[in-house]
């Protein structure tokens, strides 16, 4: 180990947003908002941030609250619709008919930003009926397992949902260049 002093970084990944997020996670894990739990959460978060220094996440976008709200509303609607569809498929599978035919869907994403690629995958993973199989960073390709992908229309609808989630996400936190690339 070198004797050089550790460089103090002041980027957003090691600053207050990360500490606040870790404290909230701590409180959720302990299921308590007692003063002692809050204090120990803050201490733990600061120690984790300082001991386990995170690599920088290069992201030049900025947060747009109205677009983020639009993304959140769209996402809630997608989750509600997909939940009803999955429940209907599960109910139909109880009968004598065959269950839904699944498929692997390949979607070419337009952004190259690691954060946006990862968040797009997370959004799609949280929507019932889809499971992220792989995210190819080098080529910006997302592979999803689609529960009901037996028809070309269903697979194309899944691709369009992924593109729409990426577009909304880029509009909410992307850079101007990424917004232009995502349309």
matplotlib code that plots the C-alpha trace (Angstrom):
import matplotlib.pyplot as plt

x = [0.0, 1.4, 2.0, 0.4, -2.6, -6.0, -7.5, -10.7, -13.4, -16.5, -18.6, -22.3, -21.7, -19.9, -21.7, -25.0, -27.3, -25.5, -25.3, -29.0, -29.9, -27.8, -29.5, -32.9, -31.9, -30.7, -33.9, -35.9, -33.8, -34.3, -37.9, -37.4, -37.0, -35.8, -33.1, -30.5, -31.3, -30.9, -27.6, -26.2, -27.4, -25.6, -22.4, -22.6, -23.3, -20.4, -18.0, -19.2, -18.8, -15.3, -13.9, -15.4, -14.7, -16.9, -15.6, -16.9, -20.0, -19.6, -22.9, -23.3, -27.1, -29.2, -32.4, -35.7, -38.5, -41.5, -40.0, -39.2, -42.8, -44.0, -41.7, -43.0, -46.6, -45.9, -44.1, -46.9, -49.4, -47.2, -46.8, -50.6, -51.4, -48.8, -49.9, -53.4, -52.1, -49.9, -52.7, -55.0, -52.4, -51.9, -55.7, -55.9, -53.1, -55.2, -57.6, -57.1, -55.5, -51.8, -50.0, -48.5, -45.6, -42.5, -39.8, -36.4, -36.6, -33.5, -33.8, -31.2, -31.0, -30.0, -28.0, -24.4, -24.5, -23.9, -26.2, -29.1, -28.6, -28.7, -31.7, -33.6, -32.9, -34.1, -37.3, -38.0, -37.1, -39.7, -42.5, -44.3, -44.0, -40.5, -37.1, -33.8, -31.6, -28.6, -27.5, -24.7, -22.9, -20.6, -23.4, -26.2, -28.4, -31.0, -32.2, -35.5, -37.5, -41.1, -43.7, -46.3, -44.2, -45.8, -46.8, -44.7, -47.0, -46.3, -42.6, -42.8, -45.0, -42.3, -39.6, -41.6, -42.1, -38.4, -37.7, -40.4, -38.9, -35.5, -36.8, -38.6, -35.6, -33.3, -35.8, -35.8, -32.0, -30.2, -27.8, -28.9, -26.8, -28.5, -31.9, -31.2, -30.0, -33.0, -35.4]
y = [0.0, 3.4, 6.1, 8.8, 10.4, 9.1, 11.5, 13.0, 13.0, 15.1, 13.5, 12.8, 9.0, 9.5, 12.6, 13.2, 11.4, 8.1, 8.5, 9.4, 6.4, 4.1, 5.5, 4.9, 1.4, 0.8, 2.1, -0.2, -3.2, -2.6, -1.6, 1.2, 5.0, 5.2, 7.8, 5.1, 3.3, 6.6, 7.4, 4.0, 4.1, 7.4, 6.1, 2.9, 4.8, 7.2, 4.3, 2.4, 5.4, 6.2, 2.6, 1.2, 3.9, 3.6, 4.1, 7.2, 6.8, 9.0, 10.6, 14.1, 14.3, 16.3, 15.6, 16.9, 16.6, 16.8, 14.2, 12.0, 12.3, 11.3, 8.3, 7.3, 7.6, 5.6, 3.0, 2.6, 2.2, -0.5, -2.4, -2.3, -3.4, -6.1, -7.4, -7.9, -9.6, -12.0, -12.8, -13.5, -15.8, -17.6, -18.1, -19.3, -21.8, -23.5, -24.7, -27.4, -25.1, -24.7, -21.9, -18.9, -19.4, -17.5, -15.9, -14.2, -10.7, -8.8, -5.0, -2.7, 0.4, 3.8, 5.1, 4.1, 5.5, 2.7, 4.3, 4.7, 1.1, -0.3, 1.8, 0.7, -2.9, -2.3, -0.7, -3.6, -6.2, -4.6, -4.9, -8.3, -10.8, -9.7, -10.9, -9.4, -12.2, -10.1, -6.6, -6.3, -3.0, -3.1, -3.2, -1.6, -4.7, -5.8, -9.4, -10.1, -13.2, -12.5, -14.6, -14.3, -13.9, -16.5, -14.0, -11.5, -8.8, -9.5, -9.5, -6.2, -4.7, -5.7, -4.1, -0.9, -0.8, -1.1, 1.7, 3.8, 3.2, 4.1, 7.3, 8.4, 7.7, 9.6, 12.5, 12.4, 12.2, 12.1, 14.6, 16.6, 14.4, 11.2, 12.8, 13.5, 9.9, 8.4, 10.6]
z = [0.0, -0.8, 1.8, -0.4, 1.3, 0.1, -2.3, -0.9, -3.6, -3.5, -6.2, -5.9, -5.5, -2.2, -1.0, 0.8, -1.6, -1.1, 2.7, 2.8, 0.6, 2.8, 6.0, 4.5, 3.6, 7.1, 8.6, 6.3, 7.2, 10.9, 10.5, 13.0, 13.1, 16.7, 17.3, 18.0, 14.7, 12.9, 14.5, 13.9, 10.3, 9.8, 11.3, 9.3, 6.1, 6.6, 7.4, 4.3, 2.1, 3.4, 3.7, 0.5, -2.0, -5.0, -8.5, -10.3, -12.3, -15.4, -16.0, -17.4, -17.5, -15.2, -13.2, -14.7, -12.1, -14.5, -16.8, -13.8, -12.6, -16.1, -16.0, -12.5, -13.6, -16.8, -14.8, -12.3, -15.1, -16.8, -13.5, -13.0, -16.5, -16.5, -13.1, -14.3, -17.5, -15.5, -13.1, -16.0, -17.6, -14.3, -13.9, -17.5, -16.9, -14.2, -16.9, -19.5, -22.0, -22.4, -20.6, -22.3, -24.7, -23.5, -25.6, -25.3, -26.8, -28.0, -27.8, -29.2, -26.9, -28.2, -25.2, -24.3, -20.8, -18.2, -15.7, -18.2, -19.5, -16.0, -15.0, -18.1, -17.2, -13.7, -14.9, -17.2, -14.5, -12.1, -14.6, -14.1, -17.0, -18.0, -16.6, -17.6, -19.0, -20.0, -20.6, -23.2, -22.3, -25.3, -27.8, -25.7, -26.1, -23.5, -23.6, -21.8, -21.0, -21.9, -20.2, -23.0, -26.1, -28.3, -31.1, -33.0, -31.9, -28.2, -28.8, -30.7, -28.0, -25.4, -27.6, -27.8, -24.0, -23.5, -26.0, -24.4, -20.9, -22.2, -23.8, -20.7, -18.5, -20.8, -20.8, -17.0, -16.3, -19.6, -21.2, -24.2, -26.5, -25.1, -25.5, -29.2, -29.7, -27.9, -29.9]

ax = plt.figure().add_subplot(projection="3d")
ax.plot(x, y, z, "-o")
ax.set_aspect("equal")
plt.show()
